[in-house]
């Protein structure tokens, strides 16, 4: 079997479409965000040749390092990892979207830098839907007030919510994390917040996320193959 990038991408897209149909959903409702963390410009350029132009990264340094050698590719960089406030300036300059907005201080920092650069970007609010220590995200109880506060930041277009499910083999528990995010979105919609996007699900659990209403799944390994670093390198335990 050809294990090249094109073959992996086509198999992944077929799996996503199958998961949509199994959930009674139109495959056109779910997009795939390729997560290119740890992979170099040559691999990403190959993916661009397949028609992919949005790539998720967990670290600001990787966006910075890859931006210049791929400047001719028209890439939209999406920040999906925990973002330190002191790196908001780089993200405001180079990223098209932030999916890990999880606290007021970060929102204020992004607003400041984006305003200075006359830019507006899409953002998703990352919500913590599990008790796993390594997971970041806003406490669900704080979401209503945070969404109201974000209305005062014109450079941040709030488009939806994002979460990371708990790392467990119990499918019911994982699915519960995704269900919680969908319920939070529905509750917010009832209060007048338009949040059409739910970014949830990765290579190991995306069918469960799709069954619970994901509009976007973040896929790395199933597209790009095994990484040289473990996930713990990107999702460190809090100190």
Phi, psi and omega in degrees: 000136177287118180257024178289173184300316181300315181295318179296318180297315181295320178294319180295316180297322177295320180294320178296316179297319179297319179296323178296313181296322178296331180269004181073028183243156175284126178304335178291350180278347187238122176261162178246127172259107177293130180257111190259017182304138180077346181266139187279175183303326183294324178289317180295322178298322176297320178294323176300324177296341176270000179099010180267135183224356174247131181224133179268139178228145181267339184238136179300321182300325180290322175299316181296317183290328184268341186300309186293311181293346180245019185298336182275359187266352180065040185277139169261111179275133182242119179278117182243353181266171179301129186248119176285143184301324183287356177250009181297330181296318179294316179295319179298331181277322191250334186271148175269342186200149174236123179256003185240035176285115190225009181196152182300321182299321179291320178301317181295320180294316178297316179303315181300311184287322179293320178299318180296330182261004180056044179241154174229134180229160173281145176223149170242143178272123178276125182245137179274111184251010177221170179263011183293125185301328185281354182267133175265172176141158178288141173298131182308326181293339181269354186298313182304313181293323181294317178298320177297318181296321182295341176298342179268008180243092186293342180276353182250109176271105183280114188250347182169201184234156177225149174208163172244125179285160177296147180274095180208157178275356180280102185299326181295322180290317178299313181297328178297325177297316180292321179297321180299318180295317179298320179295321178296320177297316180296320178297319179294322179297323179294338178265006175100008179265124180271105183232078187288342188254138173233105179266106182200144181105133178232192187306323186271348187220012187297329177298325178293321179294319179296321179297335181260007172109012178304139172256347177211137176243142184258110189240125177245288186304318183294342178260311189263347181094186183295145180261156179286345181241148176285162179300333181297338177293330182259338179237066185293154174295143177291140179272000000 
